[in-house]
Amino acid sequence: MATTNQTEISTIKINMERVQYCVLGTTPILLNRLAEKAKHQLLLPSGRKTSAEKATTLKHNPYEEFRSSPHTLIEEDAETLLAHLSTAFKKAIASTALDLPGAKKAQLSRLMWVEGEKIPIYGIPRLHMAITRSADMARTPDVRTRCVIPEWAARVTVAFPVPILKETVVSNLFAAAGMIQGVGDWRPEKGSGTFGQFTLVDYDDPRFQKIINEGGRSAQEKAMEEAVPYDHETEELLAWFVDEADRRGFKGVV
């Protein structure tokens, strides 16, 4: 007589929890996406330029590079013009698990995510120029122009399943991520800078509210048009570029 062994499968009830965090920048954030010019070269390379073409073509246009460097929200009713990818915040939280006990990066990457494709970033942008090194073997120096927001804030909603993850765990990791990971270029995660650090604050924190109220879309649109230099080094480089471009006959660089 045949017998059938039945195995009872028990499951736990999983609910989704969403927590909105108020993020306040403690160091300036450098916003930098792949430039349109670089995308076009990847899509349809133009080949090597002749000496004559190089002499009549600008290698850099700081104003153009500044305005094309950040991710933006194209909807006219969006609360800000400037944004950052939500995956940057998710990566910061998950990567923190590598440095703190009790959590695993791979597990967090699967079980936790930041809602939305782009996170609105509040604050007044400035034009930032710096000498950088290229990724080639010779580490060729170059000048990179990016959008920097000295004082910034954001609202970030994190979703995760409970009871697999607990709010205290996610909150602690997010808070730690603001100090040891950061977001944007030259962040601590890369080991070379301290840009993009942040802390978590209450919604009614006066510092947070000031940036939210004064650094919205209209203020950002005006600042992107004016392109005010971030620091003295940027101001000197930009002034030299404008004068030299004019002397060489390049018009309309601003």
BALOBA-1460 file (C-alpha; in Angstrom, 3 decimals):
// residues 254
<rec num="1" residu="m" x="0.000" y="0.000" z="0.000"/>
<rec num="2" residu="a" x="1.509" y="3.318" z="-1.079"/>
<rec num="3" residu="t" x="1.834" y="6.121" z="1.432"/>
<rec num="4" residu="t" x="2.267" y="9.845" z="0.772"/>
<rec num="5" residu="n" x="4.432" y="11.996" z="3.011"/>
<rec num="6" residu="q" x="3.120" y="15.513" z="3.226"/>
<rec num="7" residu="t" x="5.272" y="18.397" z="4.372"/>
<rec num="8" residu="e" x="3.578" y="21.333" z="5.969"/>
<rec num="9" residu="i" x="4.916" y="24.654" z="4.728"/>
<rec num="10" residu="s" x="4.661" y="27.566" z="7.087"/>
<rec num="11" residu="t" x="5.059" y="31.162" z="5.964"/>
<rec num="12" residu="i" x="5.373" y="34.430" z="7.763"/>
<rec num="13" residu="k" x="3.277" y="37.424" z="6.928"/>
<rec num="14" residu="i" x="5.358" y="40.103" z="5.222"/>
<rec num="15" residu="n" x="4.239" y="43.686" z="5.153"/>
<rec num="16" residu="m" x="5.863" y="46.644" z="3.450"/>
<rec num="17" residu="e" x="6.863" y="49.617" z="5.542"/>
<rec num="18" residu="r" x="7.760" y="53.029" z="4.137"/>
<rec num="19" residu="v" x="9.646" y="55.658" z="6.055"/>
<rec num="20" residu="q" x="10.354" y="59.165" z="4.795"/>
<rec num="21" residu="y" x="13.637" y="60.652" z="5.975"/>
<rec num="22" residu="c" x="14.617" y="64.306" z="5.999"/>
<rec num="23" residu="v" x="18.181" y="64.486" z="4.717"/>
<rec num="24" residu="l" x="20.313" y="67.534" z="5.512"/>
<rec num="25" residu="g" x="23.677" y="67.919" z="3.812"/>
<rec num="26" residu="t" x="26.640" y="68.483" z="6.122"/>
<rec num="27" residu="t" x="29.112" y="68.986" z="3.262"/>
<rec num="28" residu="p" x="28.490" y="70.317" z="-0.281"/>
<rec num="29" residu="i" x="27.158" y="67.847" z="-2.840"/>
<rec num="30" residu="l" x="28.721" y="67.568" z="-6.304"/>
<rec num="31" residu="l" x="26.133" y="66.600" z="-8.916"/>
<rec num="32" residu="n" x="27.604" y="64.968" z="-11.985"/>
<rec num="33" residu="r" x="25.939" y="62.833" z="-14.616"/>
<rec num="34" residu="l" x="27.479" y="61.697" z="-17.875"/>
<rec num="35" residu="a" x="27.571" y="64.745" z="-20.133"/>
<rec num="36" residu="e" x="25.492" y="64.840" z="-23.301"/>
<rec num="37" residu="k" x="28.667" y="65.374" z="-25.323"/>
<rec num="38" residu="a" x="30.159" y="62.164" z="-23.925"/>
<rec num="39" residu="k" x="26.926" y="60.261" z="-24.616"/>
<rec num="40" residu="h" x="26.946" y="61.448" z="-28.225"/>
<rec num="41" residu="q" x="30.540" y="60.308" z="-28.652"/>
<rec num="42" residu="l" x="29.632" y="56.866" z="-27.320"/>
<rec num="43" residu="l" x="26.633" y="56.658" z="-29.625"/>
<rec num="44" residu="l" x="28.337" y="58.017" z="-32.738"/>
<rec num="45" residu="p" x="32.099" y="58.674" z="-32.356"/>
<rec num="46" residu="s" x="33.394" y="61.550" z="-34.443"/>
<rec num="47" residu="g" x="36.930" y="60.235" z="-34.851"/>
<rec num="48" residu="r" x="40.189" y="62.059" z="-34.257"/>
<rec num="49" residu="k" x="40.231" y="65.801" z="-34.832"/>
<rec num="50" residu="t" x="42.778" y="67.440" z="-37.097"/>
<rec num="51" residu="s" x="45.041" y="70.196" z="-35.802"/>
<rec num="52" residu="a" x="42.864" y="72.776" z="-37.548"/>
<rec num="53" residu="e" x="39.712" y="71.378" z="-35.942"/>
<rec num="54" residu="k" x="41.311" y="71.408" z="-32.497"/>
<rec num="55" residu="a" x="42.378" y="75.028" z="-32.950"/>
<rec num="56" residu="t" x="38.846" y="76.112" z="-33.821"/>
<rec num="57" residu="t" x="36.973" y="73.969" z="-31.288"/>
<rec num="58" residu="l" x="36.647" y="74.533" z="-27.560"/>
<rec num="59" residu="k" x="37.827" y="71.556" z="-25.514"/>
<rec num="60" residu="h" x="35.761" y="72.764" z="-22.578"/>
<rec num="61" residu="n" x="32.919" y="75.188" z="-22.096"/>
<rec num="62" residu="p" x="32.539" y="75.536" z="-18.301"/>
<rec num="63" residu="y" x="29.100" y="77.152" z="-18.517"/>
<rec num="64" residu="e" x="27.744" y="74.436" z="-20.792"/>
<rec num="65" residu="e" x="29.307" y="71.681" z="-18.680"/>
<rec num="66" residu="f" x="27.939" y="73.248" z="-15.489"/>
<rec num="67" residu="r" x="24.382" y="73.347" z="-16.790"/>
<rec num="68" residu="s" x="24.501" y="69.815" z="-18.188"/>
<rec num="69" residu="s" x="26.178" y="68.188" z="-15.176"/>
<rec num="70" residu="p" x="23.203" y="67.564" z="-12.836"/>
<rec num="71" residu="h" x="20.233" y="65.287" z="-13.262"/>
<rec num="72" residu="t" x="17.120" y="67.432" z="-13.640"/>
<rec num="73" residu="l" x="13.362" y="67.113" z="-13.306"/>
<rec num="74" residu="i" x="11.745" y="68.250" z="-16.548"/>
<rec num="75" residu="e" x="8.210" y="68.556" z="-15.170"/>
<rec num="76" residu="e" x="7.428" y="72.254" z="-14.722"/>
<rec num="77" residu="d" x="5.436" y="71.549" z="-11.561"/>
<rec num="78" residu="a" x="8.291" y="69.580" z="-9.954"/>
<rec num="79" residu="e" x="9.357" y="70.951" z="-6.583"/>
<rec num="80" residu="t" x="12.986" y="71.323" z="-7.685"/>
<rec num="81" residu="l" x="14.959" y="71.536" z="-10.900"/>
<rec num="82" residu="l" x="17.947" y="69.553" z="-9.624"/>
<rec num="83" residu="a" x="17.853" y="65.905" z="-8.636"/>
<rec num="84" residu="h" x="19.979" y="62.885" z="-7.849"/>
<rec num="85" residu="l" x="19.348" y="59.249" z="-8.682"/>
<rec num="86" residu="s" x="17.543" y="57.341" z="-5.939"/>
<rec num="87" residu="t" x="19.920" y="54.419" z="-6.466"/>
<rec num="88" residu="a" x="22.752" y="56.550" z="-5.055"/>
<rec num="89" residu="f" x="21.021" y="56.683" z="-1.675"/>
<rec num="90" residu="k" x="20.184" y="52.974" z="-1.794"/>
<rec num="91" residu="k" x="23.791" y="52.126" z="-2.578"/>
<rec num="92" residu="a" x="24.997" y="54.322" z="0.269"/>
<rec num="93" residu="i" x="22.765" y="52.506" z="2.764"/>
<rec num="94" residu="a" x="23.658" y="49.028" z="1.480"/>
<rec num="95" residu="s" x="27.393" y="49.760" z="1.288"/>
<rec num="96" residu="t" x="27.410" y="50.847" z="4.925"/>
<rec num="97" residu="a" x="26.788" y="47.213" z="5.823"/>
<rec num="98" residu="l" x="30.352" y="46.445" z="4.712"/>
<rec num="99" residu="d" x="31.708" y="48.591" z="7.531"/>
<rec num="100" residu="l" x="29.210" y="47.863" z="10.295"/>
<rec num="101" residu="p" x="28.475" y="44.511" z="11.982"/>
<rec num="102" residu="g" x="25.093" y="42.819" z="11.882"/>
<rec num="103" residu="a" x="24.056" y="43.519" z="8.294"/>
<rec num="104" residu="k" x="24.984" y="42.232" z="4.847"/>
<rec num="105" residu="k" x="25.220" y="44.415" z="1.743"/>
<rec num="106" residu="a" x="23.764" y="41.805" z="-0.627"/>
<rec num="107" residu="q" x="20.786" y="41.212" z="1.646"/>
<rec num="108" residu="l" x="20.065" y="44.903" z="2.033"/>
<rec num="109" residu="s" x="20.319" y="45.451" z="-1.718"/>
<rec num="110" residu="r" x="17.595" y="42.854" z="-2.236"/>
<rec num="111" residu="l" x="15.285" y="43.789" z="0.612"/>
<rec num="112" residu="m" x="15.424" y="47.584" z="0.687"/>
<rec num="113" residu="w" x="14.953" y="50.285" z="-1.923"/>
<rec num="114" residu="v" x="14.516" y="54.016" z="-2.236"/>
<rec num="115" residu="e" x="11.270" y="55.024" z="-3.903"/>
<rec num="116" residu="g" x="11.257" y="57.073" z="-7.083"/>
<rec num="117" residu="e" x="13.719" y="57.245" z="-9.960"/>
<rec num="118" residu="k" x="15.105" y="60.666" z="-9.025"/>
<rec num="119" residu="i" x="15.247" y="62.408" z="-5.667"/>
<rec num="120" residu="p" x="14.600" y="66.182" z="-5.715"/>
<rec num="121" residu="i" x="17.581" y="68.028" z="-4.249"/>
<rec num="122" residu="y" x="16.940" y="71.422" z="-2.652"/>
<rec num="123" residu="g" x="19.543" y="74.170" z="-2.416"/>
<rec num="124" residu="i" x="21.208" y="76.919" z="-4.444"/>
<rec num="125" residu="p" x="23.680" y="75.546" z="-7.044"/>
<rec num="126" residu="r" x="27.079" y="77.022" z="-7.823"/>
<rec num="127" residu="l" x="29.630" y="76.429" z="-10.596"/>
<rec num="128" residu="h" x="32.551" y="74.286" z="-9.385"/>
<rec num="129" residu="m" x="35.824" y="73.847" z="-11.301"/>
<rec num="130" residu="a" x="38.706" y="71.630" z="-10.202"/>
<rec num="131" residu="i" x="41.823" y="69.975" z="-11.562"/>
<rec num="132" residu="t" x="41.257" y="66.226" z="-11.837"/>
<rec num="133" residu="r" x="43.151" y="63.200" z="-13.101"/>
<rec num="134" residu="s" x="41.841" y="61.072" z="-15.943"/>
<rec num="135" residu="a" x="41.481" y="57.311" z="-15.592"/>
<rec num="136" residu="d" x="44.157" y="56.532" z="-18.216"/>
<rec num="137" residu="m" x="47.535" y="55.025" z="-17.329"/>
<rec num="138" residu="a" x="49.262" y="58.415" z="-17.521"/>
<rec num="139" residu="r" x="46.694" y="59.931" z="-15.123"/>
<rec num="140" residu="t" x="46.414" y="62.921" z="-17.467"/>
<rec num="141" residu="p" x="45.330" y="66.117" z="-15.687"/>
<rec num="142" residu="d" x="42.212" y="67.905" z="-16.844"/>
<rec num="143" residu="v" x="39.759" y="70.544" z="-15.661"/>
<rec num="144" residu="r" x="36.299" y="69.348" z="-14.688"/>
<rec num="145" residu="t" x="33.303" y="71.627" z="-14.247"/>
<rec num="146" residu="r" x="30.359" y="70.432" z="-12.187"/>
<rec num="147" residu="c" x="27.323" y="71.677" z="-10.339"/>
<rec num="148" residu="v" x="27.829" y="71.936" z="-6.583"/>
<rec num="149" residu="i" x="25.227" y="72.748" z="-3.937"/>
<rec num="150" residu="p" x="26.951" y="74.073" z="-0.795"/>
<rec num="151" residu="e" x="23.861" y="73.727" z="1.420"/>
<rec num="152" residu="w" x="21.396" y="71.046" z="0.374"/>
<rec num="153" residu="a" x="18.496" y="68.935" z="1.590"/>
<rec num="154" residu="a" x="16.214" y="66.165" z="0.350"/>
<rec num="155" residu="r" x="13.292" y="63.991" z="1.352"/>
<rec num="156" residu="v" x="14.033" y="60.306" z="0.832"/>
<rec num="157" residu="t" x="11.451" y="57.522" z="1.216"/>
<rec num="158" residu="v" x="12.851" y="54.069" z="1.962"/>
<rec num="159" residu="a" x="10.698" y="50.935" z="1.609"/>
<rec num="160" residu="f" x="11.494" y="47.576" z="3.195"/>
<rec num="161" residu="p" x="9.676" y="44.375" z="4.248"/>
<rec num="162" residu="v" x="8.823" y="43.792" z="7.900"/>
<rec num="163" residu="p" x="9.522" y="41.843" z="10.037"/>
<rec num="164" residu="i" x="12.505" y="40.785" z="7.883"/>
<rec num="165" residu="l" x="13.974" y="44.265" z="8.327"/>
<rec num="166" residu="k" x="13.260" y="46.653" z="11.152"/>
<rec num="167" residu="e" x="12.970" y="50.425" z="10.949"/>
<rec num="168" residu="t" x="15.691" y="50.883" z="13.560"/>
<rec num="169" residu="v" x="18.145" y="48.879" z="11.450"/>
<rec num="170" residu="v" x="17.402" y="50.835" z="8.273"/>
<rec num="171" residu="s" x="17.490" y="54.169" z="10.106"/>
<rec num="172" residu="n" x="20.805" y="53.404" z="11.792"/>
<rec num="173" residu="l" x="22.374" y="52.320" z="8.515"/>
<rec num="174" residu="f" x="21.031" y="55.390" z="6.692"/>
<rec num="175" residu="a" x="22.401" y="57.699" z="9.390"/>
<rec num="176" residu="a" x="25.799" y="55.990" z="9.230"/>
<rec num="177" residu="a" x="25.757" y="56.166" z="5.421"/>
<rec num="178" residu="g" x="25.579" y="59.925" z="5.626"/>
<rec num="179" residu="m" x="28.894" y="60.014" z="7.455"/>
<rec num="180" residu="i" x="30.968" y="57.211" z="5.893"/>
<rec num="181" residu="q" x="29.483" y="56.865" z="2.382"/>
<rec num="182" residu="g" x="27.872" y="60.082" z="1.146"/>
<rec num="183" residu="v" x="26.378" y="60.695" z="-2.309"/>
<rec num="184" residu="g" x="27.585" y="62.455" z="-5.437"/>
<rec num="185" residu="d" x="31.150" y="62.986" z="-6.656"/>
<rec num="186" residu="w" x="34.158" y="63.109" z="-4.302"/>
<rec num="187" residu="r" x="32.193" y="61.346" z="-1.580"/>
<rec num="188" residu="p" x="33.898" y="59.529" z="1.349"/>
<rec num="189" residu="e" x="33.096" y="56.119" z="-0.176"/>
<rec num="190" residu="k" x="35.650" y="56.821" z="-2.911"/>
<rec num="191" residu="g" x="38.298" y="57.615" z="-0.304"/>
<rec num="192" residu="s" x="39.421" y="60.903" z="-1.867"/>
<rec num="193" residu="g" x="36.898" y="63.480" z="-0.709"/>
<rec num="194" residu="t" x="34.350" y="64.514" z="1.875"/>
<rec num="195" residu="f" x="31.633" y="65.903" z="-0.391"/>
<rec num="196" residu="g" x="28.049" y="64.667" z="-0.218"/>
<rec num="197" residu="q" x="27.928" y="63.837" z="3.490"/>
<rec num="198" residu="f" x="24.605" y="64.223" z="5.273"/>
<rec num="199" residu="t" x="22.665" y="63.701" z="8.470"/>
<rec num="200" residu="l" x="19.054" y="62.759" z="9.206"/>
<rec num="201" residu="v" x="16.967" y="65.449" z="10.905"/>
<rec num="202" residu="d" x="13.393" y="66.109" z="11.975"/>
<rec num="203" residu="y" x="11.060" y="67.697" z="9.444"/>
<rec num="204" residu="d" x="10.749" y="70.868" z="11.535"/>
<rec num="205" residu="d" x="14.521" y="71.334" z="11.851"/>
<rec num="206" residu="p" x="15.034" y="75.062" z="11.030"/>
<rec num="207" residu="r" x="18.118" y="74.336" z="8.883"/>
<rec num="208" residu="f" x="16.175" y="71.823" z="6.803"/>
<rec num="209" residu="q" x="13.148" y="74.112" z="6.460"/>
<rec num="210" residu="k" x="15.309" y="77.067" z="5.391"/>
<rec num="211" residu="i" x="16.808" y="75.123" z="2.480"/>
<rec num="212" residu="i" x="13.444" y="73.649" z="1.475"/>
<rec num="213" residu="n" x="11.814" y="77.089" z="1.476"/>
<rec num="214" residu="e" x="14.637" y="79.006" z="-0.237"/>
<rec num="215" residu="g" x="16.197" y="76.400" z="-2.529"/>
<rec num="216" residu="g" x="13.292" y="75.229" z="-4.664"/>
<rec num="217" residu="r" x="12.811" y="75.124" z="-8.429"/>
<rec num="218" residu="s" x="12.561" y="78.838" z="-9.227"/>
<rec num="219" residu="a" x="15.628" y="79.716" z="-7.166"/>
<rec num="220" residu="q" x="17.585" y="76.873" z="-8.794"/>
<rec num="221" residu="e" x="16.605" y="77.905" z="-12.321"/>
<rec num="222" residu="k" x="17.855" y="81.422" z="-11.640"/>
<rec num="223" residu="a" x="21.106" y="80.171" z="-10.116"/>
<rec num="224" residu="m" x="21.794" y="77.806" z="-13.029"/>
<rec num="225" residu="e" x="21.375" y="80.714" z="-15.419"/>
<rec num="226" residu="e" x="23.619" y="83.048" z="-13.423"/>
<rec num="227" residu="a" x="26.343" y="80.403" z="-12.870"/>
<rec num="228" residu="v" x="28.006" y="81.959" z="-9.814"/>
<rec num="229" residu="p" x="31.486" y="80.500" z="-9.058"/>
<rec num="230" residu="y" x="31.701" y="78.264" z="-5.986"/>
<rec num="231" residu="d" x="35.087" y="79.434" z="-4.686"/>
<rec num="232" residu="h" x="38.040" y="81.719" z="-5.443"/>
<rec num="233" residu="e" x="39.893" y="79.109" z="-7.534"/>
<rec num="234" residu="t" x="36.827" y="78.598" z="-9.706"/>
<rec num="235" residu="e" x="36.381" y="82.354" z="-10.049"/>
<rec num="236" residu="e" x="39.982" y="82.775" z="-11.265"/>
<rec num="237" residu="l" x="39.770" y="79.889" z="-13.755"/>
<rec num="238" residu="l" x="36.443" y="81.078" z="-15.110"/>
<rec num="239" residu="a" x="37.608" y="84.667" z="-15.528"/>
<rec num="240" residu="w" x="40.716" y="83.517" z="-17.414"/>
<rec num="241" residu="f" x="38.635" y="81.224" z="-19.644"/>
<rec num="242" residu="v" x="36.196" y="83.995" z="-20.611"/>
<rec num="243" residu="d" x="38.984" y="86.461" z="-21.450"/>
<rec num="244" residu="e" x="41.064" y="83.905" z="-23.366"/>
<rec num="245" residu="a" x="38.081" y="82.533" z="-25.293"/>
<rec num="246" residu="d" x="37.167" y="86.057" z="-26.347"/>
<rec num="247" residu="r" x="40.752" y="86.803" z="-27.367"/>
<rec num="248" residu="r" x="40.799" y="83.677" z="-29.564"/>
<rec num="249" residu="g" x="37.559" y="84.617" z="-31.239"/>
<rec num="250" residu="f" x="35.157" y="82.192" z="-29.520"/>
<rec num="251" residu="k" x="31.862" y="83.972" z="-29.026"/>
<rec num="252" residu="g" x="28.869" y="83.178" z="-26.884"/>
<rec num="253" residu="v" x="30.644" y="80.930" z="-24.385"/>
<rec num="254" residu="v" x="28.579" y="82.238" z="-21.462"/>
